[in-house]
Amino acid sequence: MSRLRRPFLYERFLFVTVKLLPWRTRLDEEDFARLANSLSRMRQKHGFLLTAWVFLPDHWHAIIHPPYPLTISTVFKAVKKSSTIGVNVRRREVGGLWQERFFDRALRTVREYHEKVEYIHLNPVRRGLVKRPEDWKWSSMPEFAGVSGEEQERHCGLRIDRVPLPLDVHARI
């Protein structure tokens, strides 16, 4: 496998996908809670923004904005390590949980940002897990639908950072 170098990306909104290792047991509700806890703790520790997210049994997506000089690689090394420990302790297992690499894409315009938010929130519907995006507990969709951040945090342990974006969908972000 080639070792592509990841550019140092920060101060950008990044759409990220993290996949479970193919031989690991799919994630369940308790694993999602551990992942939410890890993401929340690493967010407090490192200070990155989380503006949309969804957890699914075999992968998860998020839109993250790491501040300078924090890089997306540093963020995901910390989140993956913390969540792997949490899930392994709960399951009484050892070894890696996530694929070593992760997919990231720098979002360039307001339109692209909104398209990725919609993609994230529709993922549980496309996977046949729920009929409506707001019915999936492990997503930022309830907050986008009007649930308060406090209520969402009580419900699943995570809340989003609300950020003002330009109204012009063609504006660069």
N, C-alpha and C positions, 0 to 999 in steps of 0.2 A: 504494500500500500504506500502510495506516495505521501510524503510529509509536506503538504502544502503549508506555506507560512500564512498565518492569519495576520492581516494588518492590525495595527493598534487602533482599535475603534473605541472612541469615547465621545461624550457630548453629542451622541446621535441616538435616535430611536432605532432599536434593533429588534427585528422579529426573529425569534429563536425557537428551534425544535430540538428536543432532547429525547432520544429513543432508549427504551429498555433493551438490555442485552437479550438476544433471541432465546437463550436457554433459561432465562429467569422466569419465575412464575409471575403472571400478570399482577398488576397492582390492584388492591381492593381499597375499601373505604378507610381502613386504619392506616394503610400505606399512604393514601392521599393526605391524611391528617399529619403524618410524619413529614411528608414532602412540604406541606404548607408551613409547618413549624420551621423546617430548615430554611425555606425561602424567606420567611419572615425574619428569622434571626440573622441570616446573612445580609439581608437588606438593612437591618438596623446597624450591623457591624460595619458594612462597607458604604452605605449611603446611596445606593442606586435607586432609581425610580422603577416601579412596576406599574404599567398602565393598562394591561390586559393580560389574561392568562386562562388556561384550561388544563386540567389533568385528565388523562384518559388511561385505560388499563395498560397500554403498551408504549405510551409516549406523552409528552406534554409540550405545550407552546406557551410563549410569553412575549410581551413587548417590554423591553428593558431599556433604560437610559442610564448608562454608567457615567458619572461625572469625571472630569479630568482629575487626576491621572489614572483613575481606575479603568481597567480594560474589561471587555466582555469575557476574555479568557480567565482572568482572575475571578470574576463573578462566578462563572460556571464551574471552575475548579472547586471553589468553596461550597457552592450549593450541592454539587454532585457528591462531594466527599461527605458533607454533613447528612444529606438524605440517605446515602448508602449506609452509613453507620446506624442511623435511626431505624431504617427498614430491616437491616440485618439483625439488629438487637431484638426487635419485635418478633421476627421470624425464626430467630436462633439459627441464622445462616451466616456464611462468610463469603467473601469474594465480591467482585464488582457487580454493580447493579445497572449502570448506564453504559451505553456505547462510549468509547473513548472520545470520539469526535462528536461535535454537535453542529447543526446547521444554523447559520445566522445570515441575515440579510439586512443591510442598512436601508431604512425607509427614507425615501427622498422627498416625497410630497405629502400633503395633507390627504389627498385622495388615496394614495398607496397605504398610508397609515390606517384610514378607515376601512379599506378593503381587507387588510390583515386582521383588524379587530373583528370584522364580520366573519372572516374565515375561522378565527379562533372560536367564536361563539357558536358557529354552526357545526363545528366538528363533532360534538356528541350526537347531533341529529343525523348527520351523514353516516355515522358509525352505527346507527340504530339503537343507541342507548336511551334516547328520549324522543318524544315527538316534537317538543318545543325547546329551544335553547334555554329559556329561563327555568326549565324543569331540572337542569343538570346542576347539582349543588356545587360541584368542583370546578367552578368557572367564575369569571368576573362578570358574567352576564347579568346576574341579579342587580349589581350596582349600576350597570348601564341602564337597567329597566326601572331604576328608582329606589331600590333598597339602600338605606343609609350605610355608610362605611362601617359604623359601629355594629349595626345588625349583621352585616356580612361577615365581619370579623368574629362575632360570636357564633355565627352559623358554621363557618369553615376554617377560621383561623387566619384568613388573609383579607386584605383590603387593597384597593388600587390607589395609586397616586393620581389625583386629578390635575391635568395640565392644560393650560389654555393653548389652543391651536388657532392659527389664522382661519378666517371664514372662507377664504379663497382656496378651493380644492387643488388648485395648481401651484399654490405657494410651496416653496422649498422649506423643509424642516431639518 
